[in-house]
Amino acid sequence: MRFMMLMIPGSGYEAVDASAMPDAKAVEAMMRYNEQLQKAGVLLMVEGLAPPSAGARVSFNGGKAKVTDGPFAEAKEAIGGYWMIQVKSHEEAIEWAKRCPAGEHEVIEVRQVHEMADFPEDVQKVAKGFEEMQGKGALR
């Protein structure tokens, strides 16, 4: 079973300057955690994201795309990074999340990744080719 663990930084992250960089001590602690995931053989991918102030949102109202540059004043939570892990159960994924050296107001959301076999046959039929796309992006 694959799970995505989404890091939701504490309050104020949504307005952090686009050029802000993480603290070296926090990165060092996170690297130790990432190494534990790797040594256990459960880590598939880990990435950190630039703050929302460096991003853009594309919304679709009335059939038209509208682009809004960050920061996003209405955002209550923003994703700061993620891990993709492969474990045997939801409980094991939660146990890994509990080990993270997260800060005082940070939250990790744990969500299972749908596998094609989870979907009904008609959905699998129209999504034919999706599994080949996974992990084989244009930049690879």
Residue, then its C-alpha position, 0 to 999 in steps of 0.5 A: m500500500r502506498f501512502m502520501m504523507l503531506m507536511i502542513p507547516g504551521s500558521g504563517y507559512e502561506a505568507v512566507d517570502a518566496s526566497a525563504m529557506p529552511d533552517a539547517k538544524a531542522v533540515e538535519a533532523m529531517m534528513r535523519y528521519n528520511e534516512q530512517l525511512q530509506k533504511a527501512g525500505v519504505l521511502l519511494m519519494v520525498e520532496g520539499l516545496a517552495p512556499p505558496s508565495a512562489g506559487a500560482r493557483v489556476s481556478f476554473n469558473g464559468g469554463k475559463a481558467k483564471v490564474t492567481d499568483g501567491p501568496f493566497a490570503e484565504a489559505k488556511e493550510a499549505i503543503g510544505g512537502y511530502w513523502m511517498i512511502q510504501v508500507k503494509s497498512h494505514e497503521e504503519a503509515i501513521e506510525w512513520a508519520k508520528r516519528c517525524p521531527a516536525g515542529e510545534h505547529e506542523v501537521i502531517e496528513v497521511r493519505q492512501v494512494h489509490e491503486m488502479a485495482d481499487f477502482p471499478e472496471d469501467v473506470q479502469k477501462v477509461a484510465k487505461g495507460f495511466e499506470e504507464m504514466q506514473g513515475k514516467g514524467a516528461l522530465r525523466 
